[in-house]
Protein backbone atom coordinates (compact mmCIF):
# COMPACT_ATOMS: atom_id res chain seq x y z
CA UNK A 1 0.00 0.00 0.00
CA UNK A 2 1.36 3.39 -0.98
CA UNK A 3 0.46 6.47 1.01
CA UNK A 4 -0.28 9.16 -1.53
CA UNK A 5 -1.33 11.93 0.81
CA UNK A 6 -0.38 12.54 4.40
CA UNK A 7 -1.86 15.22 6.60
CA UNK A 8 0.75 17.17 8.52
CA UNK A 9 -0.47 17.43 12.10
CA UNK A 10 1.07 19.14 15.09
CA UNK A 11 2.34 15.78 16.33
CA UNK A 12 4.04 15.11 13.00
CA UNK A 13 5.94 18.38 13.17
CA UNK A 14 6.80 17.77 16.82
CA UNK A 15 8.21 14.35 15.88
CA UNK A 16 10.23 15.70 12.93
CA UNK A 17 11.60 18.65 14.91
CA UNK A 18 12.51 16.37 17.82
CA UNK A 19 14.59 14.16 15.51
CA UNK A 20 16.23 17.18 13.84
CA UNK A 21 17.03 18.81 17.18
CA UNK A 22 18.57 15.53 18.36
CA UNK A 23 20.77 15.41 15.26
CA UNK A 24 21.75 19.06 15.83
CA UNK A 25 22.77 18.24 19.40
CA UNK A 26 24.91 15.33 18.19
CA UNK A 27 26.53 17.64 15.62
CA UNK A 28 27.26 20.17 18.36
CA UNK A 29 28.84 17.45 20.49
CA UNK A 30 31.22 16.57 17.64
CA UNK A 31 32.10 20.25 17.13
CA UNK A 32 32.62 20.74 20.87
CA UNK A 33 34.94 17.73 21.01
CA UNK A 34 36.91 19.12 18.06
CA UNK A 35 37.31 22.49 19.81
CA UNK A 36 38.38 20.87 23.09
CA UNK A 37 40.87 18.75 21.15
CA UNK A 38 42.77 21.95 20.31
CA UNK A 39 43.82 22.30 23.96
CA UNK A 40 46.40 19.57 23.29
CA UNK A 41 47.95 21.52 20.45
CA UNK A 42 49.20 24.27 22.69
CA UNK A 43 47.94 27.57 24.04
CA UNK A 44 48.65 29.59 20.87
CA UNK A 45 46.48 27.44 18.62
CA UNK A 46 43.76 27.15 21.24
CA UNK A 47 43.75 30.93 21.79
CA UNK A 48 43.47 31.49 18.03
CA UNK A 49 40.52 29.11 17.86
CA UNK A 50 38.87 30.79 20.86
CA UNK A 51 39.21 34.17 19.15
CA UNK A 52 37.45 32.72 16.11
CA UNK A 53 34.60 31.13 18.08
CA UNK A 54 33.90 34.30 20.07
CA UNK A 55 32.87 36.14 16.90
CA UNK A 56 29.31 37.51 16.59
CA UNK A 57 28.42 34.71 14.16
CA UNK A 58 29.16 32.15 16.84
CA UNK A 59 27.14 34.14 19.39
CA UNK A 60 24.09 33.66 17.17
CA UNK A 61 25.06 30.01 16.83
CA UNK A 62 25.14 29.66 20.62
CA UNK A 63 21.70 31.23 20.83
CA UNK A 64 20.51 28.75 18.20
CA UNK A 65 22.03 25.92 20.23
CA UNK A 66 20.17 27.20 23.28
CA UNK A 67 16.92 27.15 21.26
CA UNK A 68 17.59 23.60 20.06
CA UNK A 69 18.30 22.46 23.63
CA UNK A 70 15.11 24.13 24.85
CA UNK A 71 12.97 22.55 22.15
CA UNK A 72 14.45 19.08 22.57
CA UNK A 73 14.10 19.23 26.36
CA UNK A 74 10.56 20.60 26.44
CA UNK A 75 9.32 18.24 23.73
CA UNK A 76 10.97 15.38 25.61
CA UNK A 77 8.95 16.39 28.68
CA UNK A 78 5.81 16.35 26.52
CA UNK A 79 6.67 12.87 25.26
CA UNK A 80 7.11 11.63 28.83
CA UNK A 81 3.72 13.10 29.77
CA UNK A 82 2.11 11.29 26.82
CA UNK A 83 3.89 8.03 27.68
CA UNK A 84 2.72 8.28 31.29
CA UNK A 85 -0.83 8.77 30.08
CA UNK A 86 -1.23 12.28 31.51
CA UNK A 87 -2.18 13.74 28.14
CA UNK A 88 -4.12 10.93 26.50
CA UNK A 89 -6.48 12.94 24.34
CA UNK A 90 -5.15 14.38 21.10
CA UNK A 91 -6.43 17.85 21.97
CA UNK A 92 -4.56 17.76 25.30
CA UNK A 93 -1.39 16.73 23.49
CA UNK A 94 -1.68 19.68 21.12
CA UNK A 95 -2.34 22.08 23.98
CA UNK A 96 0.64 20.70 25.87
CA UNK A 97 2.86 21.04 22.79
CA UNK A 98 1.89 24.66 22.15
CA UNK A 99 2.12 25.57 25.85
CA UNK A 100 5.64 24.18 25.99
CA UNK A 101 6.54 25.98 22.75
CA UNK A 102 5.33 29.23 24.34
CA UNK A 103 7.44 28.53 27.44
CA UNK A 104 10.41 27.79 25.18
CA UNK A 105 9.98 31.04 23.25
CA UNK A 106 9.85 33.02 26.49
CA UNK A 107 12.96 31.21 27.79
CA UNK A 108 14.72 31.80 24.46
CA UNK A 109 13.89 35.51 24.67
CA UNK A 110 15.29 35.69 28.19
CA UNK A 111 18.35 33.77 27.05
CA UNK A 112 18.83 36.13 24.10
CA UNK A 113 18.73 39.06 26.48
CA UNK A 114 21.43 37.38 28.56
CA UNK A 115 23.54 36.53 25.51
CA UNK A 116 23.54 40.00 24.00
CA UNK A 117 23.17 42.31 26.99
N, CA, C and O atoms as a GROMACS GRO file, in nm:
protein
  468
    1UNK      N    1   0.084  -0.119   0.000
    1UNK     CA    2   0.000   0.000   0.000
    1UNK      C    3   0.088   0.125   0.000
    1UNK      O    4   0.182   0.135   0.080
    2UNK      N    5   0.060   0.216  -0.086
    2UNK     CA    6   0.136   0.340  -0.098
    2UNK      C    7   0.053   0.454  -0.041
    2UNK      O    8  -0.064   0.471  -0.076
    3UNK      N    9   0.115   0.530   0.047
    3UNK     CA   10   0.046   0.647   0.101
    3UNK      C   11   0.068   0.762   0.004
    3UNK      O   12   0.181   0.806  -0.018
    4UNK      N   13  -0.039   0.810  -0.054
    4UNK     CA   14  -0.028   0.916  -0.152
    4UNK      C   15  -0.043   1.055  -0.091
    4UNK      O   16   0.009   1.153  -0.145
    5UNK      N   17  -0.111   1.062   0.019
    5UNK     CA   18  -0.133   1.193   0.081
    5UNK      C   19  -0.126   1.176   0.233
    5UNK      O   20  -0.189   1.086   0.289
    6UNK      N   21  -0.050   1.260   0.295
    6UNK     CA   22  -0.038   1.254   0.440
    6UNK      C   23  -0.068   1.391   0.496
    6UNK      O   24  -0.015   1.492   0.449
    7UNK      N   25  -0.153   1.394   0.596
    7UNK     CA   26  -0.186   1.522   0.660
    7UNK      C   27  -0.081   1.553   0.764
    7UNK      O   28  -0.048   1.468   0.847
    8UNK      N   29  -0.029   1.674   0.759
    8UNK     CA   30   0.075   1.717   0.852
    8UNK      C   31   0.008   1.776   0.975
    8UNK      O   32  -0.046   1.886   0.971
    9UNK      N   33   0.012   1.701   1.084
    9UNK     CA   34  -0.047   1.743   1.210
    9UNK      C   35   0.060   1.802   1.302
    9UNK      O   36   0.180   1.793   1.273
   10UNK      N   37   0.016   1.860   1.410
   10UNK     CA   38   0.108   1.914   1.509
   10UNK      C   39   0.203   1.806   1.559
   10UNK      O   40   0.323   1.831   1.574
   11UNK      N   41   0.151   1.688   1.585
   11UNK     CA   42   0.234   1.578   1.633
   11UNK      C   43   0.340   1.537   1.532
   11UNK      O   44   0.450   1.498   1.570
   12UNK      N   45   0.308   1.545   1.404
   12UNK     CA   46   0.404   1.511   1.300
   12UNK      C   47   0.521   1.608   1.303
   12UNK      O   48   0.637   1.567   1.298
   13UNK      N   49   0.489   1.736   1.312
   13UNK     CA   50   0.594   1.838   1.317
   13UNK      C   51   0.675   1.826   1.445
   13UNK      O   52   0.797   1.844   1.444
   14UNK      N   53   0.608   1.795   1.556
   14UNK     CA   54   0.680   1.776   1.682
   14UNK      C   55   0.778   1.661   1.669
   14UNK      O   56   0.892   1.670   1.716
   15UNK      N   57   0.736   1.552   1.606
   15UNK     CA   58   0.821   1.435   1.588
   15UNK      C   59   0.941   1.469   1.499
   15UNK      O   60   1.054   1.435   1.532
   16UNK      N   61   0.915   1.534   1.386
   16UNK     CA   62   1.023   1.570   1.293
   16UNK      C   63   1.122   1.665   1.360
   16UNK      O   64   1.243   1.644   1.352
   17UNK      N   65   1.072   1.768   1.426
   17UNK     CA   66   1.160   1.865   1.491
   17UNK      C   67   1.239   1.802   1.606
   17UNK      O   68   1.353   1.841   1.632
   18UNK      N   69   1.180   1.705   1.674
   18UNK     CA   70   1.252   1.637   1.782
   18UNK      C   71   1.370   1.559   1.726
   18UNK      O   72   1.478   1.561   1.784
   19UNK      N   73   1.349   1.491   1.614
   19UNK     CA   74   1.459   1.416   1.551
   19UNK      C   75   1.567   1.511   1.499
   19UNK      O   76   1.686   1.486   1.517
   20UNK      N   77   1.525   1.621   1.436
   20UNK     CA   78   1.623   1.718   1.384
   20UNK      C   79   1.700   1.785   1.497
   20UNK      O   80   1.821   1.807   1.485
   21UNK      N   81   1.632   1.818   1.606
   21UNK     CA   82   1.703   1.881   1.718
   21UNK      C   83   1.800   1.782   1.782
   21UNK      O   84   1.907   1.822   1.828
   22UNK      N   85   1.765   1.655   1.786
   22UNK     CA   86   1.857   1.553   1.836
   22UNK      C   87   1.981   1.542   1.749
   22UNK      O   88   2.092   1.530   1.800
   23UNK      N   89   1.962   1.546   1.617
   23UNK     CA   90   2.077   1.541   1.526
   23UNK      C   91   2.163   1.667   1.540
   23UNK      O   92   2.285   1.660   1.531
   24UNK      N   93   2.099   1.782   1.562
   24UNK     CA   94   2.174   1.906   1.583
   24UNK      C   95   2.258   1.898   1.710
   24UNK      O   96   2.371   1.945   1.713
   25UNK      N   97   2.203   1.838   1.815
   25UNK     CA   98   2.277   1.824   1.940
   25UNK      C   99   2.396   1.729   1.923
   25UNK      O  100   2.502   1.753   1.980
   26UNK      N  101   2.379   1.624   1.846
   26UNK     CA  102   2.491   1.533   1.819
   26UNK      C  103   2.599   1.606   1.739
   26UNK      O  104   2.718   1.590   1.765
   27UNK      N  105   2.557   1.687   1.641
   27UNK     CA  106   2.653   1.764   1.562
   27UNK      C  107   2.730   1.862   1.651
   27UNK      O  108   2.851   1.880   1.635
   28UNK      N  109   2.659   1.925   1.744
   28UNK     CA  110   2.726   2.017   1.836
   28UNK      C  111   2.827   1.942   1.921
   28UNK      O  112   2.936   1.993   1.946
   29UNK      N  113   2.792   1.824   1.967
   29UNK     CA  114   2.884   1.745   2.049
   29UNK      C  115   3.013   1.716   1.974
   29UNK      O  116   3.122   1.724   2.032
   30UNK      N  117   3.003   1.682   1.846
   30UNK     CA  118   3.122   1.657   1.764
   30UNK      C  119   3.204   1.785   1.752
   30UNK      O  120   3.326   1.782   1.768
   31UNK      N  121   3.139   1.897   1.724
   31UNK     CA  122   3.210   2.025   1.714
   31UNK      C  123   3.276   2.062   1.846
   31UNK      O  124   3.390   2.109   1.847
   32UNK      N  125   3.209   2.043   1.955
   32UNK     CA  126   3.262   2.074   2.087
   32UNK      C  127   3.386   1.989   2.115
   32UNK      O  128   3.486   2.039   2.168
   33UNK      N  129   3.379   1.861   2.081
   33UNK     CA  130   3.494   1.773   2.101
   33UNK      C  131   3.612   1.818   2.016
   33UNK      O  132   3.727   1.813   2.061
   34UNK      N  133   3.585   1.862   1.894
   34UNK     CA  134   3.691   1.912   1.806
   34UNK      C  135   3.756   2.036   1.866
   34UNK      O  136   3.878   2.049   1.863
   35UNK      N  137   3.677   2.127   1.920
   35UNK     CA  138   3.731   2.248   1.981
   35UNK      C  139   3.815   2.213   2.103
   35UNK      O  140   3.926   2.264   2.119
   36UNK      N  141   3.765   2.127   2.188
   36UNK     CA  142   3.838   2.088   2.309
   36UNK      C  143   3.968   2.016   2.272
   36UNK      O  144   4.067   2.026   2.344
   37UNK      N  145   3.967   1.944   2.162
   37UNK     CA  146   4.087   1.875   2.115
   37UNK      C  147   4.203   1.973   2.093
   37UNK      O  148   4.319   1.935   2.109
   38UNK      N  149   4.173   2.096   2.059
   38UNK     CA  150   4.277   2.195   2.031
   38UNK      C  151   4.354   2.237   2.156
   38UNK      O  152   4.458   2.302   2.145
   39UNK      N  153   4.307   2.201   2.274
   39UNK     CA  154   4.382   2.230   2.396
   39UNK      C  155   4.516   2.157   2.393
   39UNK      O  156   4.617   2.209   2.440
   40UNK      N  157   4.517   2.037   2.337
   40UNK     CA  158   4.640   1.957   2.329
   40UNK      C  159   4.744   2.017   2.237
   40UNK      O  160   4.863   1.988   2.251
   41UNK      N  161   4.703   2.099   2.146
   41UNK     CA  162   4.795   2.152   2.045
   41UNK      C  163   4.869   2.277   2.093
   41UNK      O  164   4.946   2.337   2.018
   42UNK      N  165   4.846   2.314   2.214
   42UNK     CA  166   4.920   2.427   2.269
   42UNK      C  167   4.833   2.550   2.285
   42UNK      O  168   4.729   2.563   2.221
   43UNK      N  169   4.876   2.640   2.373
   43UNK     CA  170   4.794   2.757   2.404
   43UNK      C  171   4.777   2.853   2.287
   43UNK      O  172   4.672   2.918   2.275
   44UNK      N  173   4.877   2.864   2.199
   44UNK     CA  174   4.865   2.960   2.087
   44UNK      C  175   4.753   2.919   1.992
   44UNK      O  176   4.670   3.001   1.952
   45UNK      N  177   4.752   2.790   1.955
   45UNK     CA  178   4.648   2.744   1.862
   45UNK      C  179   4.510   2.747   1.927
   45UNK      O  180   4.411   2.780   1.862
   46UNK      N  181   4.504   2.712   2.055
   46UNK     CA  182   4.376   2.715   2.124
   46UNK      C  183   4.325   2.859   2.137
   46UNK      O  184   4.206   2.885   2.117
   47UNK      N  185   4.415   2.952   2.169
   47UNK     CA  186   4.375   3.093   2.179
   47UNK      C  187   4.326   3.147   2.045
   47UNK      O  188   4.230   3.224   2.040
   48UNK      N  189   4.390   3.106   1.936
   48UNK     CA  190   4.347   3.149   1.803
   48UNK      C  191   4.207   3.095   1.772
   48UNK      O  192   4.123   3.165   1.717
   49UNK      N  193   4.184   2.971   1.808
   49UNK     CA  194   4.052   2.911   1.786
   49UNK      C  195   3.947   2.980   1.873
   49UNK      O  196   3.835   3.005   1.827
   50UNK      N  197   3.982   3.011   1.996
   50UNK     CA  198   3.887   3.079   2.086
   50UNK      C  199   3.852   3.218   2.034
   50UNK      O  200   3.739   3.264   2.048
   51UNK      N  201   3.950   3.286   1.974
   51UNK     CA  202   3.921   3.417   1.915
   51UNK      C  203   3.821   3.403   1.801
   51UNK      O  204   3.733   3.487   1.784
   52UNK      N  205   3.836   3.296   1.723
   52UNK     CA  206   3.745   3.272   1.611
   52UNK      C  207   3.604   3.239   1.660
   52UNK      O  208   3.506   3.288   1.604
   53UNK      N  209   3.593   3.155   1.763
   53UNK     CA  210   3.460   3.113   1.808
   53UNK      C  211   3.392   3.214   1.899
   53UNK      O  212   3.278   3.192   1.940
   54UNK      N  213   3.457   3.324   1.930
   54UNK     CA  214   3.390   3.430   2.007
   54UNK      C  215   3.338   3.540   1.915
   54UNK      O  216   3.299   3.647   1.963
   55UNK      N  217   3.338   3.516   1.785
   55UNK     CA  218   3.287   3.614   1.690
   55UNK      C  219   3.135   3.625   1.702
   55UNK      O  220   3.070   3.535   1.755
   56UNK      N  221   3.077   3.735   1.652
   56UNK     CA  222   2.931   3.751   1.660
   56UNK      C  223   2.853   3.638   1.591
   56UNK      O  224   2.743   3.603   1.634
   57UNK      N  225   2.909   3.582   1.485
   57UNK     CA  226   2.842   3.471   1.416
   57UNK      C  227   2.824   3.353   1.511
   57UNK      O  228   2.719   3.290   1.513
   58UNK      N  229   2.926   3.324   1.589
   58UNK     CA  230   2.916   3.215   1.684
   58UNK      C  231   2.824   3.248   1.799
   58UNK      O  232   2.763   3.158   1.857
   59UNK      N  233   2.810   3.376   1.835
   59UNK     CA  234   2.714   3.414   1.939
   59UNK      C  235   2.573   3.378   1.894
   59UNK      O  236   2.494   3.325   1.973
   60UNK      N  237   2.540   3.406   1.768
   60UNK     CA  238   2.409   3.366   1.716
   60UNK      C  239   2.396   3.214   1.712
   60UNK      O  240   2.289   3.160   1.737
   61UNK      N  241   2.506   3.147   1.681
   61UNK     CA  242   2.506   3.001   1.683
   61UNK      C  243   2.479   2.945   1.823
   61UNK      O  244   2.407   2.847   1.838
   62UNK      N  245   2.538   3.009   1.924
   62UNK     CA  246   2.514   2.966   2.062
   62UNK      C  247   2.369   2.987   2.101
   62UNK      O  248   2.309   2.905   2.171
   63UNK      N  249   2.312   3.099   2.055
   63UNK     CA  250   2.170   3.123   2.083
   63UNK      C  251   2.084   3.017   2.013
   63UNK      O  252   1.986   2.968   2.070
   64UNK      N  253   2.122   2.982   1.890
   64UNK     CA  254   2.051   2.875   1.820
   64UNK      C  255   2.063   2.742   1.892
   64UNK      O  256   1.966   2.666   1.901
   65UNK      N  257   2.183   2.714   1.945
   65UNK     CA  258   2.203   2.592   2.023
   65UNK      C  259   2.114   2.593   2.146
   65UNK      O  260   2.054   2.491   2.181
   66UNK      N  261   2.104   2.707   2.212
   66UNK     CA  262   2.016   2.720   2.328
   66UNK      C  263   1.872   2.690   2.289
   66UNK      O  264   1.800   2.622   2.363
   67UNK      N  265   1.828   2.742   2.174
   67UNK     CA  266   1.692   2.715   2.126
   67UNK      C  267   1.670   2.568   2.097
   67UNK      O  268   1.565   2.513   2.129
   68UNK      N  269   1.769   2.503   2.036
   68UNK     CA  270   1.759   2.360   2.006
   68UNK      C  271   1.750   2.279   2.136
   68UNK      O  272   1.669   2.187   2.148
   69UNK      N  273   1.833   2.315   2.234
   69UNK     CA  274   1.830   2.246   2.363
   69UNK      C  275   1.694   2.264   2.430
   69UNK      O  276   1.636   2.169   2.483
   70UNK      N  277   1.643   2.387   2.426
   70UNK     CA  278   1.511   2.413   2.486
   70UNK      C  279   1.403   2.329   2.418
   70UNK      O  280   1.324   2.263   2.486
   71UNK      N  281   1.400   2.331   2.286
   71UNK     CA  282   1.296   2.255   2.215
   71UNK      C  283   1.307   2.107   2.247
   71UNK      O  284   1.207   2.043   2.280
   72UNK      N  285   1.428   2.052   2.237
   72UNK     CA  286   1.445   1.908   2.257
   72UNK      C  287   1.405   1.868   2.400
   72UNK      O  288   1.342   1.765   2.422
   73UNK      N  289   1.443   1.951   2.496
   73UNK     CA  290   1.410   1.923   2.636
   73UNK      C  291   1.260   1.932   2.661
   73UNK      O  292   1.202   1.840   2.719
   74UNK      N  293   1.199   2.040   2.618
   74UNK     CA  294   1.056   2.060   2.644
   74UNK      C  295   0.971   1.958   2.569
   74UNK      O  296   0.872   1.908   2.623
   75UNK      N  297   1.007   1.926   2.446
   75UNK     CA  298   0.932   1.824   2.373
   75UNK      C  299   0.954   1.687   2.437
   75UNK      O  300   0.863   1.604   2.437
   76UNK      N  301   1.072   1.663   2.489
   76UNK     CA  302   1.097   1.538   2.561
   76UNK      C  303   1.008   1.526   2.684
   76UNK      O  304   0.959   1.418   2.715
   77UNK      N  305   0.987   1.638   2.754
   77UNK     CA  306   0.895   1.639   2.868
   77UNK      C  307   0.753   1.606   2.820
   77UNK      O  308   0.682   1.530   2.885
   78UNK      N  309   0.714   1.664   2.708
   78UNK     CA  310   0.581   1.636   2.652
   78UNK      C  311   0.567   1.487   2.618
   78UNK      O  312   0.463   1.427   2.645
   79UNK      N  313   0.671   1.429   2.561
   79UNK     CA  314   0.667   1.287   2.526
   79UNK      C  315   0.652   1.202   2.651
   79UNK      O  316   0.577   1.104   2.651
   80UNK      N  317   0.723   1.237   2.757
   80UNK     CA  318   0.711   1.163   2.883
   80UNK      C  319   0.569   1.174   2.937
   80UNK      O  320   0.513   1.075   2.984
   81UNK      N  321   0.510   1.293   2.930
   81UNK     CA  322   0.372   1.310   2.977
   81UNK      C  323   0.275   1.223   2.897
   81UNK      O  324   0.183   1.164   2.953
   82UNK      N  325   0.296   1.215   2.766
   82UNK     CA  326   0.211   1.129   2.682
   82UNK      C  327   0.233   0.983   2.719
   82UNK      O  328   0.137   0.907   2.733
   83UNK      N  329   0.358   0.943   2.734
   83UNK     CA  330   0.389   0.803   2.768
   83UNK      C  331   0.332   0.763   2.904
   83UNK      O  332   0.293   0.648   2.923
   84UNK      N  333   0.328   0.857   2.997
   84UNK     CA  334   0.272   0.828   3.129
   84UNK      C  335   0.120   0.831   3.131
   84UNK      O  336   0.056   0.796   3.230
   85UNK      N  337   0.061   0.875   3.019
   85UNK     CA  338  -0.083   0.877   3.008
   85UNK      C  339  -0.148   1.003   3.066
   85UNK      O  340  -0.269   1.006   3.086
   86UNK      N  341  -0.069   1.105   3.093
   86UNK     CA  342  -0.124   1.228   3.151
   86UNK      C  343  -0.191   1.316   3.047
   86UNK      O  344  -0.277   1.397   3.081
   87UNK      N  345  -0.153   1.301   2.922
   87UNK     CA  346  -0.218   1.374   2.814
   87UNK      C  347  -0.260   1.273   2.708
   87UNK      O  348  -0.197   1.260   2.603
   88UNK      N  349  -0.367   1.203   2.737
   88UNK     CA  350  -0.412   1.093   2.650
   88UNK      C  351  -0.483   1.148   2.527
   88UNK      O  352  -0.458   1.102   2.416
   89UNK      N  353  -0.570   1.243   2.546
   89UNK     CA  354  -0.649   1.294   2.434
   89UNK      C  355  -0.561   1.376   2.340
   89UNK      O  356  -0.467   1.444   2.383
   90UNK      N  357  -0.592   1.368   2.211
   90UNK     CA  358  -0.515   1.438   2.110
   90UNK      C  359  -0.518   1.589   2.134
   90UNK      O  360  -0.416   1.656   2.117
   91UNK      N  361  -0.632   1.642   2.173
   91UNK     CA  362  -0.643   1.785   2.197
   91UNK      C  363  -0.551   1.828   2.312
   91UNK      O  364  -0.488   1.933   2.306
   92UNK      N  365  -0.544   1.746   2.417
   92UNK     CA  366  -0.456   1.776   2.530
   92UNK      C  367  -0.310   1.772   2.488
   92UNK      O  368  -0.228   1.850   2.537
   93UNK      N  369  -0.276   1.680   2.397
   93UNK     CA  370  -0.139   1.673   2.348
   93UNK      C  371  -0.102   1.798   2.270
   93UNK      O  372   0.009   1.850   2.285
   94UNK      N  373  -0.194   1.846   2.188
   94UNK     CA  374  -0.168   1.968   2.112
   94UNK      C  375  -0.154   2.089   2.204
   94UNK      O  376  -0.065   2.172   2.186
   95UNK      N  377  -0.241   2.097   2.303
   95UNK     CA  378  -0.234   2.208   2.398
   95UNK      C  379  -0.102   2.204   2.473
   95UNK      O  380  -0.037   2.307   2.491
   96UNK      N  381  -0.062   2.085   2.516
   96UNK     CA  382   0.064   2.070   2.587
   96UNK      C  383   0.181   2.111   2.498
   96UNK      O  384   0.272   2.181   2.543
   97UNK      N  385   0.179   2.068   2.372
   97UNK     CA  386   0.286   2.104   2.279
   97UNK      C  387   0.296   2.255   2.265
   97UNK      O  388   0.405   2.312   2.279
   98UNK      N  389   0.185   2.322   2.237
   98UNK     CA  390   0.190   2.466   2.215
   98UNK      C  391   0.220   2.543   2.343
   98UNK      O  392   0.282   2.649   2.338
   99UNK      N  393   0.177   2.491   2.458
   99UNK     CA  394   0.212   2.556   2.585
   99UNK      C  395   0.362   2.548   2.609
   99UNK      O  396   0.424   2.645   2.652
  100UNK      N  397   0.421   2.432   2.581
  100UNK     CA  398   0.564   2.418   2.599
  100UNK      C  399   0.642   2.498   2.496
  100UNK      O  400   0.751   2.548   2.526
  101UNK      N  401   0.590   2.511   2.375
  101UNK     CA  402   0.654   2.598   2.275
  101UNK      C  403   0.653   2.742   2.323
  101UNK      O  404   0.753   2.813   2.309
  102UNK      N  405   0.541   2.787   2.381
  102UNK     CA  406   0.533   2.923   2.434
  102UNK      C  407   0.634   2.943   2.547
  102UNK      O  408   0.701   3.047   2.553
  103UNK      N  409   0.645   2.844   2.636
  103UNK     CA  410   0.744   2.853   2.744
  103UNK      C  411   0.885   2.858   2.686
  103UNK      O  412   0.970   2.934   2.734
  104UNK      N  413   0.910   2.779   2.583
  104UNK     CA  414   1.041   2.779   2.518
  104UNK      C  415   1.074   2.912   2.453
  104UNK      O  416   1.188   2.958   2.460
  105UNK      N  417   0.975   2.974   2.389
  105UNK     CA  418   0.998   3.104   2.325
  105UNK      C  419   1.030   3.210   2.430
  105UNK      O  420   1.118   3.294   2.410
  106UNK      N  421   0.958   3.207   2.541
  106UNK     CA  422   0.985   3.302   2.649
  106UNK      C  423   1.126   3.279   2.704
  106UNK      O  424   1.201   3.375   2.724
  107UNK      N  425   1.162   3.153   2.728
  107UNK     CA  426   1.296   3.121   2.779
  107UNK      C  427   1.404   3.160   2.678
  107UNK      O  428   1.510   3.207   2.717
  108UNK      N  429   1.377   3.141   2.549
  108UNK     CA  430   1.472   3.180   2.446
  108UNK      C  431   1.490   3.332   2.444
  108UNK      O  432   1.601   3.381   2.429
  109UNK      N  433   1.380   3.405   2.460
  109UNK     CA  434   1.389   3.551   2.467
  109UNK      C  435   1.472   3.597   2.586
  109UNK      O  436   1.554   3.687   2.573
  110UNK      N  437   1.450   3.535   2.701
  110UNK     CA  438   1.529   3.569   2.819
  110UNK      C  439   1.676   3.532   2.799
  110UNK      O  440   1.766   3.605   2.840
  111UNK      N  441   1.698   3.418   2.735
  111UNK     CA  442   1.835   3.377   2.705
  111UNK      C  443   1.902   3.472   2.608
  111UNK      O  444   2.020   3.504   2.623
  112UNK      N  445   1.828   3.518   2.507
  112UNK     CA  446   1.884   3.613   2.410
  112UNK      C  447   1.922   3.743   2.479
  112UNK      O  448   2.025   3.802   2.447
  113UNK      N  449   1.841   3.785   2.572
  113UNK     CA  450   1.873   3.906   2.648
  113UNK      C  451   2.005   3.885   2.723
  113UNK      O  452   2.090   3.973   2.726
  114UNK      N  453   2.019   3.768   2.785
  114UNK     CA  454   2.143   3.738   2.856
  114UNK      C  455   2.264   3.725   2.766
  114UNK      O  456   2.374   3.765   2.804
  115UNK      N  457   2.245   3.671   2.645
  115UNK     CA  458   2.354   3.653   2.551
  115UNK      C  459   2.407   3.787   2.500
  115UNK      O  460   2.528   3.806   2.488
  116UNK      N  461   2.316   3.878   2.471
  116UNK     CA  462   2.354   4.000   2.400
  116UNK      C  463   2.350   4.126   2.488
  116UNK      O  464   2.373   4.236   2.437
  117UNK      N  465   2.323   4.112   2.612
  117UNK     CA  466   2.317   4.231   2.699
  117UNK      C  467   2.445   4.248   2.773
  117UNK      O  468   2.459   4.343   2.851
   0.00000   0.00000   0.00000
